[in-house]
Amino acid sequence: MIAWNKRSWFERVWTIQEVGLCREAVFQCGSKTITVELVALACHVFDSSIVRLSDNVPEPETLQILAAAQQRNSAHILGSRRRRQRFNQGLDEGETLLALLKKFFTERTSLVTYIPDRIYGLLGLAVDAGQLGIVPDYTDDDPCPSFTAAARAMIESGGVELLSYSQFPKERALERLPSWVPDWRPMLQKPFNHIHDRVDDHQFMAGGETTVTLVPTESTSVLGIRGYIVDTIEQVTSKWNGGDFQDRLSNFRDAQQLFELAMTKEDPIYDDPQRRAEALWRVPIGDLYDADDIFSCRAPSAAKFHYDRCIALLEIAVTDDFGADAEEQMANYAKLRHFQKPYSTYQSAVSGLLGMRPFVTRSGFLGMCAGGTTEGDIVVVICGSRIAHILRPLQGGECFSFVGEAYCDGIMDGEIVQRRPETTFLIV
């Protein structure tokens, strides 16, 4: 099965559309031919067997092999085919172009010969292709206009989450793209607030009840969009890298220093002091948690307990001798075992924000921002967005460049909409 998964045929973008749109499809290998429906059934049976087998196989090496056997592009290809067929029958809402791009270019290898086919190769499957008005154009040797036009069309239709996929550095052939336009290269990172595409119960609503509003601009490369300025970033610390115990403890210590700085600010960011204090353990995990069989919820109060145990375990783990005498060493070993589960739970939540950096703003807002953020950048909430973003003011002050996504504690439920005037951002 691992060898099957590695076949290059499953990495080609045009394969996705060919399988998804044709009325009847078969798989042929040598003299063997079977229908695509039997392949889907076989994969389902295989996955079910792997799940049961994994429960009885404790060896990490074996579990890694089983996990590798389940990592296949074919599953997403077959899934898109089924959704398209159900859409044609009026049984499913289908997949938009943005949903398809996120599925096949996030933490996944999807390859094309001609770069614009990253978009054009999926357009036939997209249920909103007509609404977007994207027309394949193979006459221009420069792919940047095609990517820019497609990005604008998707944002205009409400897909402002597209901005989270504009990640840096851009691919060399697309370096001249506007900062807000994704290059849709393989293996893009998931947004920190990523949940399953078909889950409607999103955890954040930073833009409140606002909707995406574009403003006409003289150049198609400039995105004029309405939103709110939260504040200017005063200080950022190093990226969270998920390294060894010492690296992780250093990351937490950096975040604690920013928290202490924020506590000296007097701006009334929170409704009460208790909620302000919770920023210490909510910020490192972006206020998102997976615990007690709950899939992606806002961090519960138990996360503070897990945070405290996480710090305690790291402080013990970085001590070379684990204590001055045998009795103290035994006590610390016992603590390590006792703290392991809450440590793992909290660190699992932290892993969703690796590559991001803690920040504090001039008014005392705390959060996690894209790795390329620097002091002087601004935290903004774009109308219709579920999360915050980072923009960089350019010389002259009229335009901005896009830096990346952000979690900003205290404004993720639409609070800023009531506190700040709406403004226009010109992003180049």
N, C-alpha and C positions, 0 to 999 in steps of 0.2 A: 504493500500500500504506500509506503514511503517513496518507493521508486515511481509509482503511478503519480503521486503528488508532484514529483520533480519534473515531470515531462513538460518541456517548454511550451507545448501547445496550449496549456492552461494559463500561461502568462501573457498570451497575446490578446490585446484589447478587442480586435475584430472577432475573435472567437466568441467573446461574450455576446455580441450582437447577433452573430450568425446562429448560435444555439438558441438565443432568446426569441428570435423572431420567426424562425422557420416552423412550419406546421408540424412536420415530422422530422425527427433527428435520430441518427443511429451512431453508435461508436463502433469503429472497425479497427482491429489490430491484427495484422497478419490475415489469417483465414477466419477469424472470429468476428462476428457482428451481432450486436445486441442493441435494443432500443434505449433511448436516453432515460425512459421511465424505469427500466430495469436497473440502470446504473444508479439512479437516485434511490431506488429501493435497497439496493445492495449497500450503498453508503450509509443509509439509515440503520440497517441491521448491524453493520460493522460498528458504527458509533455506539449503538446500544450495548453491544457486546464489550466494547472497550470500557465503557463506564462501569459495567459490572465487574470487569476484570481489574480495573484500577482500585476498586475497594478492597481487593484481596492481595494486592501486590505492594508491599511497603518499600521495596528497594527503589531509591531515587533514580538509579540508572534505567531501570525498567520503566518507571513512570515517564521519564523523559522520552523514551522510545515510543511509548503509547501516545504521548502528547504530540510527537512529531507526525505520527500516523494520522492524526486528526486535523493537521494543519494543511488544508488543501484549497487551492483556488477553485477547484471544480465544484465545491459545495456552494460557493457564492454564484458561480455561473448557473448552476442548476436552480438555485433559489430565485435568481432573477428571471429565468425562463418560466418558472411556475407562477411568479407574481404577474408577469406579463400576460400569460395565458388566462389567469383568473381575472385580470383587468379587462381583457377582451370579452370575457363572459359576464362582466358586470359584477364580479364577486370580490374584487380587490381594488384599492385605490391606485395600485401600481407604484412605480418609482419615478421620482422627478430626476432631472439631469443632475442636480446637486446631490441627491441621495446616491445616485450611481457613482458619481465621482468620489464621494466620501468612501463608499464601500470598496471600490477597487484600487484606490490610491493611498489609503490610510493603512500604514503598517502592512502593506502588501505590494508585491512586485507585479505590475501590469505594464507591458512593453508595447511600443509602437515603433515603426520605422520612420514615419513622418510625424513630427511633434504635434501638429494640430489634431491628429487623430486621437489624442488623449481625450479630446472633446467630441470630435466628429464621429469617432468610432463607437460612442455610446449614445449618440443623439437619437438614433432610430428606436432605442428602447425607452427613451424618456417620454413619459406621458404628457409632459408639459412642453414638448418640443415646438408645437405650433404656437403656444402662448409666448414663448421666449423669442421667437422670430429669428433664431440663429440659422443662417444659411451657410453650409460648407463652402469655403473659398480656398481653392488650391492654387490660385494665381499669384499670390504674394509670397515671396521667399522669406519674409519676416513673419514669424508666427505670433509676435507680440500683439498686433491689432486683433487677431482672432481671439486670443485669450482674454484681452481687455473687454471686447464687446460681449463675450459670453459671461464674464464676471459681472458686468454692469447689468445685463439682462436678468441674471439670477438674483442679484441684490434688489433690483427694482420689483421683482415679483415677491419679495419678502424674505429672501434667503440671506439675511445679513450674517448668519453664522458662517457663511463662506469666508469671512475675514479671518477666522481662526486657522484657516488652511494656507494663508499667505505666510509662509515660514522662510526663515533666512539661514544661510545664504541661498539665493535662488540658483537654479541650474544655469550653467554658463551660457547656453544658447538663449536663455530667457532673462538674462541679467538686466535688460533694459525695460522689463515690465514695470509698470507703476507699483509702488510699494504695497498697495492694497489688493493686487491681483495675484492669486495663487498660480504657481507654475505646474501644479498637478503632477509633480514628479513621483516616482515610486517611493514607498516607505515614508510618507508624511506621518507626522506624529498626530495622535488623537488629541483633540482639545481636552483640557483638564476636566471639563464637565461632561465628557462623552458618556452617553447612555445609549441603549439600543435604539436604532432609528425609528422603530415602530412604537416606542413607549411615549405616550402623550403626557404623562405626569412628570414634567420637567421640574427640576429642583429650584431653579432660579428664574427670576423675572425682573432683572435690573431695570429694564425699560418700562416697567409697569404695564399699563394698557395702551401705551403708544404704539404706533405702527411705523414701519420704515418709510421715510420721506426723503426723496432725492431732490436736489436743487440743480437746475440747469447750469452748465459750465461751458466756457468757450472751447475747451479742449476735451476730447473723449477720454484722455488719460487722467483727467482730474475728476475725482469723485466728490461731488457736492452732496452732503448728507447732514440731516438735522440730528442734534443730540444735546448732551449736557456735559459741562466741565465739572468734574468732581473736585480735583485739586492738583497741585503741582507736587511732584515727588521730591522730597528733601534728601532722602538717603536710601540706597539699596545695598544689600550685602551680596556675598558670593552665591553662585548657582548651587542648588541642591543636586548633588551628584550620586547619592546612593552608594558611596564608597564604604570603607571599613568603619569600625565603631568610632574611631577618633574623628573621621570626617563627618559622620552623622551627628556626633555630639557637638562638633564645632558649628554645624549648620543650626542646630537648636539654640546654641549659645548666641549666635549672631541674631537670630530672630528674637530672643529674649531681650537683647540690648535695644532693638528697635521698639519692642513693646514698652520697655522702661522709658524710652524717649517719648513715646506717644502719651504715656501717662502724665507727662509734664505739660501737655497741651491743655488748653482750657475750652476749646471749641466743643459745643454740645452735640457730638456726633451720635451718641447713643441715648436712648430714653432713660437708662438707669445705670449706675456704676457696676452692677453685677454683670450686665451684658457687655460692658466695656472690658471687664476682666476676662471674659470668656474668649476674647480675641487671641489670648496667649496660646490656647490649644485648638481653636478653630482655624486660624490662619494657615498653619503648616499643612493642613489636609484640605484646604479649600472648602471647609465646612461640609465635606461629603464623606460618607461612610458606608462600608459594607460590613454588617455585623448581625449575628443572630438570624441568619438566613434572610435578611432584608437586603434587597438589591438596590444599591445606590440611593441612600436617604440622606437628609440633612443630619449633620453630626448630633447624636443624642448626648445627654449629660454624661453617660458612661464613658464617652470619649475622653473626658478630663481624667478619669481614673486611669485609662489606658495611657494617656499622655504622661502622667506622673510616673507610672511603672516603666514606661519606655525610657524616660530620662534616667531613672534610678538604675535600670539595667545597663545603660550605656556608661554611666559613671563608674559602675563596678567593673565592666568589661575592659575599660581602658586602663585599669590599675594592673600593673605588671605582676605584683605578688599576691593580689586578691586579699591582702590583710597582713598585719604584723605578726600574727601567730597562727597556729593550726586551728584554734577554735574560731577565730575571726574568719579564716579562710573557708572553713566548713559552713559558717553562717552565710557568707557571701555566695558560695556555690548553691546553697539552698534557695537564696533569693533569686539567683539567676534562673533556676528551674521554675520557681513560682511566678516570676515576672515574664517568662517566655511567651505565654499565650497573649496577654495584653500588649506586649511589645510587638509581636508579629501582626496583631490586628491593626495597631496604630500605624506601623511602618507600611503595611499594605496600602493604607489610605494615603500615606505620604508619597508612595511610589507614583501616584497619578499626577504629581506635580514636579517630578524630576526634570531638571533643566530650567526650572523657573527660579526666581529670586525674590526673597522677602523685601518689602519696601515699607517706608513710612512717608506720609505726605506732610506738608507744612502745617496742616490743621490737625494732624494726628490720625488720619486714616491709615490702617494697616492692611497689608494684603500680600499676594504673590503675583509677580509679573513675569512677562516674557524675558528670556535670558538676555536679550539685547538691550534691555532698558537701562537708562542712565539717569543720574540726578538732573532735574530740570524738565524731564518728560512729564506729560500730563495724563492723569487718569480720566477717562471719559466714559459716558454711557450713551450709546447710539440709540436713537429711537427704534423701538421694535426688537432690541437685542436682549437676550437673556443674561448676558454677562457683561463685565466691563472690558475696556480695551485701553491700550497705551498708544498715544500719539506723540510725535516729536515736533515741537514748533520749529519752523524753518526761518531763515534770516528774513526779516521784514515783518514776521508775525502773522501774515495773512494765510499762509498755507502750512500744512503738516505732512509729515511722512508717517506711515503706519509702522508700528513696532511689533505689536502682538496682542495677545489676550491677557486678561488679568482677573484675579479674584480680589475684590475689595470689601473687607468686612464692614458691615453696617449699611450697605447700599444695594444689596443683591435682591431685595424684594420691592424695588421701585421707590425707595425713600427719596432718592435724589431728584426725582421728577417733581416733588413737592417743594424742594428746597432751592433749586437753581432755575434760572431762566433758560429757555430753550435757545440754542444757537446753531449756526451753520459751520460745519467743518469742510474745508477744501483740502482733500487728501491727494497727494501727488505720488 
